[in-house]
Amino acid sequence: MTENCIRGWFGNAEKFFEENNCQYVMHDSTKQYNGDETGFQLDPRSGRVLASRNESVNTEAGGTKEWLTALITTRADGKLMPTDVVYPYKRGIPASIVNQLPKDWVTARSDSGWMTSEIFLRVFGKLFHSETK
């Protein structure tokens, strides 16, 4: 990334908002969001973990390719939006997991544990419908 790339992006965004008569978004931090999706391998094969020195850590050998995905979204005014977690289940997510999450978090499931377009759109609707009125 260069400074010109960043300035170009903001220039294009400003032009888009002007053309669509919604410039107020650029001046209202409650209308600006940033989301980042990250994946967590449920059983990594590397055998390495992050821990304090001299701390005893147990890990199982083997490993799977199972992942879960978390979508973490913040608003420009500092508000943290409810997190969305996608679990790798063929059927429903066990209540024992759902009941341990913060009440405002959103859960979804996919065969792989990865975010899909369908899941993203559903989550977007649940999380942002009341925020964008």
C-alpha positions as a Python dict, from the first residue, in 0.01 Angstrom:
ca = {
    (1, 'M'): (0, 0, 0),
    (2, 'T'): (117, 346, -79),
    (3, 'E'): (-12, 682, 35),
    (4, 'N'): (-149, 740, -317),
    (5, 'C'): (-342, 410, -302),
    (6, 'I'): (-503, 508, 27),
    (7, 'R'): (-584, 861, -88),
    (8, 'G'): (-726, 716, -411),
    (9, 'W'): (-950, 478, -218),
    (10, 'F'): (-1091, 761, -4),
    (11, 'G'): (-1131, 978, -315),
    (12, 'N'): (-1332, 702, -483),
    (13, 'A'): (-1540, 649, -169),
    (14, 'E'): (-1617, 1020, -144),
    (15, 'K'): (-1719, 1027, -512),
    (16, 'F'): (-1945, 723, -458),
    (17, 'F'): (-2117, 886, -160),
    (18, 'E'): (-2168, 1212, -351),
    (19, 'E'): (-2314, 1031, -654),
    (20, 'N'): (-2553, 843, -426),
    (21, 'N'): (-2644, 1148, -217),
    (22, 'C'): (-2521, 1002, 111),
    (23, 'Q'): (-2216, 1216, 196),
    (24, 'Y'): (-2334, 1230, 558),
    (25, 'V'): (-2183, 882, 604),
    (26, 'M'): (-1834, 1028, 569),
    (27, 'H'): (-1901, 1268, 858),
    (28, 'D'): (-2092, 1038, 1094),
    (29, 'S'): (-1883, 787, 1288),
    (30, 'T'): (-2195, 591, 1382),
    (31, 'K'): (-2241, 503, 1012),
    (32, 'Q'): (-1885, 376, 949),
    (33, 'Y'): (-1805, 10, 1016),
    (34, 'N'): (-1504, -213, 979),
    (35, 'G'): (-1531, -590, 993),
    (36, 'D'): (-1254, -845, 999),
    (37, 'E'): (-1302, -1215, 954),
    (38, 'T'): (-1053, -1452, 1109),
    (39, 'G'): (-1032, -1829, 1124),
    (40, 'F'): (-929, -2055, 1408),
    (41, 'Q'): (-808, -2405, 1338),
    (42, 'L'): (-965, -2628, 1601),
    (43, 'D'): (-680, -2877, 1618),
    (44, 'P'): (-362, -2741, 1459),
    (45, 'R'): (-98, -2992, 1351),
    (46, 'S'): (210, -2781, 1420),
    (47, 'G'): (241, -2888, 1783),
    (48, 'R'): (330, -2530, 1874),
    (49, 'V'): (124, -2314, 2105),
    (50, 'L'): (167, -1968, 2252),
    (51, 'A'): (230, -1984, 2627),
    (52, 'S'): (447, -1834, 2896),
    (53, 'R'): (791, -1987, 2935),
    (54, 'N'): (808, -2280, 3176),
    (55, 'E'): (430, -2325, 3157),
    (56, 'S'): (304, -2680, 3107),
    (57, 'V'): (82, -2702, 2797),
    (58, 'N'): (-90, -3015, 2667),
    (59, 'T'): (-182, -3077, 2307),
    (60, 'E'): (-307, -3382, 2122),
    (61, 'A'): (-126, -3527, 1825),
    (62, 'G'): (-296, -3564, 1490),
    (63, 'G'): (-502, -3269, 1395),
    (64, 'T'): (-799, -3206, 1173),
    (65, 'K'): (-884, -2950, 914),
    (66, 'E'): (-1180, -2817, 1115),
    (67, 'W'): (-1210, -2442, 1153),
    (68, 'L'): (-1439, -2194, 1310),
    (69, 'T'): (-1467, -1841, 1179),
    (70, 'A'): (-1528, -1522, 1375),
    (71, 'L'): (-1642, -1194, 1222),
    (72, 'I'): (-1550, -906, 1450),
    (73, 'T'): (-1694, -567, 1360),
    (74, 'T'): (-1634, -224, 1509),
    (75, 'R'): (-1785, 112, 1444),
    (76, 'A'): (-1578, 428, 1392),
    (77, 'D'): (-1707, 576, 1718),
    (78, 'G'): (-1554, 282, 1907),
    (79, 'K'): (-1859, 62, 1951),
    (80, 'L'): (-1788, -311, 1928),
    (81, 'M'): (-2068, -485, 1742),
    (82, 'P'): (-2181, -836, 1842),
    (83, 'T'): (-1940, -1099, 1713),
    (84, 'D'): (-2052, -1366, 1470),
    (85, 'V'): (-1904, -1715, 1508),
    (86, 'V'): (-1944, -1982, 1239),
    (87, 'Y'): (-1906, -2338, 1368),
    (88, 'P'): (-1830, -2651, 1162),
    (89, 'Y'): (-2144, -2852, 1226),
    (90, 'K'): (-2363, -3042, 983),
    (91, 'R'): (-2666, -2988, 1208),
    (92, 'G'): (-2743, -2738, 1481),
    (93, 'I'): (-2485, -2592, 1716),
    (94, 'P'): (-2496, -2767, 2056),
    (95, 'A'): (-2673, -2569, 2328),
    (96, 'S'): (-2372, -2627, 2555),
    (97, 'I'): (-2171, -2401, 2321),
    (98, 'V'): (-2440, -2142, 2249),
    (99, 'N'): (-2522, -2098, 2619),
    (100, 'Q'): (-2162, -2007, 2700),
    (101, 'L'): (-2137, -1724, 2448),
    (102, 'P'): (-2227, -1362, 2524),
    (103, 'K'): (-2601, -1314, 2471),
    (104, 'D'): (-2564, -1063, 2188),
    (105, 'W'): (-2329, -1279, 1978),
    (106, 'V'): (-2465, -1439, 1663),
    (107, 'T'): (-2390, -1801, 1578),
    (108, 'A'): (-2412, -1979, 1247),
    (109, 'R'): (-2297, -2312, 1111),
    (110, 'S'): (-2150, -2437, 789),
    (111, 'D'): (-2008, -2774, 696),
    (112, 'S'): (-1657, -2628, 692),
    (113, 'G'): (-1689, -2364, 965),
    (114, 'W'): (-1613, -2098, 704),
    (115, 'M'): (-1819, -1788, 640),
    (116, 'T'): (-2035, -1813, 330),
    (117, 'S'): (-2214, -1536, 141),
    (118, 'E'): (-2548, -1667, 267),
    (119, 'I'): (-2431, -1663, 630),
    (120, 'F'): (-2276, -1317, 594),
    (121, 'L'): (-2596, -1169, 452),
    (122, 'R'): (-2808, -1327, 726),
    (123, 'V'): (-2570, -1207, 998),
    (124, 'F'): (-2549, -862, 844),
    (125, 'G'): (-2925, -838, 856),
    (126, 'K'): (-2946, -946, 1220),
    (127, 'L'): (-2660, -731, 1346),
    (128, 'F'): (-2712, -414, 1151),
    (129, 'H'): (-3083, -384, 1086),
    (130, 'S'): (-3147, -188, 1405),
    (131, 'E'): (-2817, 2, 1373),
    (132, 'T'): (-2881, 139, 1025),
    (133, 'K'): (-3231, 280, 1071),
}
